[in-house]
Amino acid sequence: MSVKKLLPLAFVILLFVFCGAGQAKPLQPPLALALSRDDGTQVSLNDYKGKVIYLDFWASWCAPCRKSFPWMQQMHHKYREAGLAIVAVNLDTDSQLGREFLQQLDADFDVLYDPEGRLARRLDLQGMPSSFLFDRDGKLLGRHVGFFTERQSQYEAELKRALKE
C-alpha cells in the first residue's frame, strides 16, 4: 500500500485518539460488590440507592484519616436526614487494627471492612484516604485523594450540591 493511501487512515486514527473517542468511559462504582460490617453482615453500595453516598477509604496507619473522621461524623449528623450516607471502608489487612482505631474516635456512620482491597482496586485508589461522592442514582460525581482540613468547607459544599440535585 502506498504512503498516499495510508495518510487518510493515519489521519482518522489520530483524530480518534486526540478527540477522546478511544478514552475509557468514566469510572462507575461496582455497586453490587458486598463488604462486611463489624457484625459480619454483608452490605453493598446498592443498599444505599436513593441516597447521596460519601464513600471514604481509610486505614489505621493513615494520619490524615484520623483527621477526616471528626469531619465525617459532623457531616453525618448534619445531612443524614437530607439523604447523605457516609460509608467508611477500612482497608487494613487485619480488621482488628481498624476496630482499635475506631475505639478512639466517634463514628456512628456505616463502617465496612475490605481487608483484601477488592473495592479499592475496582475504584483504582491513588492514596489514603480516598473519598468518592456518588449521586442518588450511583453516578460518580467526584473524588478526592487525601484529606485537608483547610478544604473542609469545599468538601461540604460538594455534599450540599449533591444533596440538592
N, C-alpha and C positions, 0 to 999 in steps of 0.2 A: 504494500500500500504506500502511496506517495505521501510526502510531507504535506502537500496541499490538501489532500483528503483527510488527513489526521487533524489539521488545525481546527475545523469546526467541532469535532468531537472533543478535543482538548479544551476548547472554549466552554462547551456545555458542562464538562466536568468541573472546571474552575468556578463557573457560575454556581453550580450546585453546591460546592464546598463553601465558597465565600458568602453565599446568601443564606446559609444556615440550613439548607434543606437536608443536609446529611447529619445534622446535630441530633443528639439524643432528645427524647421527649422530657419535659420537666419531671423532676422527681415526685413521685406519688407514694404515699405511705403504704406499706404492706399491712393493711388494716386487719386482716384475718389472723395474723401471727399472734399466738397466745403466749402470754408470760404469766408467771406465778406471783400471787400476793404472798405475804408473810405466812398466812394460814394455809397456803398450798392451793387455794382456788385459782383457776385459770381465768385470765382476762385478756381480751383482745381490744384493739382500738375501735373495732366495730361496736363494742359495748358503749362507746361514748357518742355514737351517732346522734346528731342533733345538737351537740354541744361544741363550743369552741375549745380546742384542745391545745394546751401548752405542754408539750412533751419535752421533758428535761432528762438528759443522761448525766449521771454522776458516779463518783466512786469515793470511797472513804479516804483515800490518799490525796484527793484533789482539794487544795486550799481554796480556790475560787468557788468550788461547790459549797463549801461551808458558808460563804458569804451569800450565796444565792438562796439558801433555804429560808431565812427570815423574810426575804422579799416574796418568795413564792407563797409562804404562809399568809402574808399580808394580802396578796392578790387573791388567794383562795377565799379568804373571808370577805373580801370586798366585792368580788364579782361572781361567786358561785351561784347566787340567786339569779344572776343575769344569764347564766348558761355556760360559765367557764369551768372547765375540768383541768386541774393541774395534775399531771401524771409524771411522777419522777421514777426513772428506771435506773436501778443500781446495776453497775457493771463489774463489781468485784467478783473475782472467780470464787472467793469464799464469801458467801452471802452473810455469814456471821459478822464480818467486818462492817458491812453496811448496816446491820442491826445495831451494832455498837455505836456507830456514827449517829444513828437516829435517836439513841438514848440521850444524846447531848443537845438535841435540837427539837423544837416543836415542828411537827409535820403531821397534820391531820387530813392532808390530801392523800390521794392514792399513790402508793409506792409499790412498784413492781420490781421483780428481780430477773435479770438476764445474764447469768454467770457465763454463758457460752458466747455472749455478744451477738446473737443471731439478728436481733432487730437493729442493733448498732451497725452491723455490716450491711444490712439491707438499705440503711439510710446513709451509708458512707460517711460515718463520723470522722471529723477532721481534728478534733481536740476535745478537751474536757474543761468545764462542762460544755455540752452542746444542747441547744434547745431548738425546737421546731414548733411553729404555730400553724394549726390547721383550722379551716373554717368548719361550719356545722355540717358540711357535706363531705368532709375528709380531704378537701383540696389544700395542698401546702401553700401557705401564704408567705412564709419567711422562715429564716433560720439564723441562729447566732452561734458563734463559737466563742467560748469564754463568757464570763460574767463580770461586768464592770459597774461598780456602784454609781459612778457618775453618769451612767446611761439608764438608770432605773426609770426615770420619767419617760424616756424614749420607749423602753420596753412596755411600760404601762399604756402609753398612747397607742401602741400597736395592738394591745389586747382590747382596748376600748373600741378601736376602729373595727376590729374583727367581730366584736360583740354586737355592734350596730348594724352590720351587713346582714 
